[in-house]
Amino acid sequence: MADAGTSIIPEAEYKDVVKGLAPALLEDIKASGTLVVRGVVPERKALQWLEDTKQYIAQNPQVKGFPEDDKAVFELWSKAQLEARSCSESLKVQRFLLSLFNKNSAAPDDVSFSTPLTYCDRLRIRRPGDSRFALGAHVDGGSVERWEDPKYRSSYKAILEGRWTEHDAWDIGGRPTAKQNLYDGPGACGIFRAFQGWTSLSHTGPGEGTLKVFPAIKESTAYIILRPFFKANQLKTSLPQQAYLDPSNWSLDLDSPDFPGSPIGRSQELNDETHPHLRLNETLLPMKAVKPGDQVWWHCDGIHAVESEHKGANPSSVLYIPSVPLTEANARYVKDQQVHYQQRIPPPDFPGGEGEKFFEGTGGDADIVTEQGKQTMGLAPLSLEGIDSSEKLLRQKVNKIWGF
Ligand SMILES: [Fe+2]
C-alpha cells in the first residue's frame, strides 16, 4: 500500500456515479473506504462559492473563526454552504455513498440509506504556509465508545470473536443507535455520519495541507479493535524495529485496562507508539490532487489526518459536507439544528454565541435550492408515497419528531 502511493485511492466521475459504477470499482471503494468523486459541480460554480464566501466573510469582519488571529475555519450559514449542501448533485452522491452500506445486522427501521440528512458543518480556507491546522491520525465517532457501548461494539462482532476477515465494514451494524459520545467530549459530533467528506473549492494536491487517509478499511478497523488486547513483551526502546513488531514479541493481554490512543471524550487517536504495526508514517497517504467541484470521502471508521504543513502556493479551501443516513437520533439533531438555523446562530455542535443574527448577506431558504434539500434540513416533511413499510415507519417517526 505504501509503495502504491496515492494512486491506490479510488476515484470516479460524477456522471458515472449517477449512471452506476462498474462492480470492480465498487469493490475497490469498499476495500479502501475512501473515494474521490470528480466534477460533482462545475469548477466555475465551486470557485464562485469560494468567492461568495470570502466576500461574505469580508463584509462581516466580526465573524468568528479558528485560529482567532488568522481565521481559517468558520461556522457559517453562508449562501454557498446552503446551496452546496442542497444541490441535487451533492445529494445524489450522498445517496450513492449510503447505498454502499447494508443493514444485515441492524433492525430494518433503525436506519434508511435512501434519505440523506443535512449536517451543517464548517468550512476551511487554509492559507499557504499554515502549520497550525494540522490534525494527527484519528478516527471520528468517539474512542473507547467503540468497545464500551454495546450497540457500537456489536458493529465489530466478527473481529471481537476472532473472525476479523469476516468483518463487513459496510454492515451498518449497531452504529445508527449507538452512543458515540459517552463522555460529552468537546468537539464531538451530535450526528452519526456514515461518510465524512468535503467539497473542494480549490486546486489542492499532496503537500498542500490536504487530507491523509489509510485506504484499507477492513484491515485498519480489525487492527484498531484488537489492539487493546495485545501487549509488547519487550519495549520499542530495547529492540530493533523489525523485532519489536514481530508477532513473537506480542502476547494476548486481556487483563490490562489500557486502550492505546483512546482518550476519554475525544476521537480515537493513532500514532507509531500506540498502533505501531500500522506504520502510519509510510501508510497514511495524502489525498490525490483535486480541483474545485471534486469531492473527497472517507468511511466513518476510516483513519485520517490533515497534513501538518501547507506548502502550496494557494489557499486550500473546502466545505465539509458529510453523508448522513436517516435515523431517529439523527433526525432529532436535525430538528435542533433547524431551530439554530432559523436564528442563524451556530449549529448545536459548535460553541454558541450570537452567530450571524446581525450579519449582512446571510444565507436563507432561497439558497436551499431543492425540495429534497429542504427535507434533509427538516424544513419539509419526508414523503410517504410509494415507500416500503419499514422505511415508511421510520419516515413517519421522523416527520413526527420534526412536528409535521
Ligand atoms: Fe476527523
Residues whose N, C-alpha, C, O or C-beta is under 5 A from the ligand:
A	BS01	LIG	D140
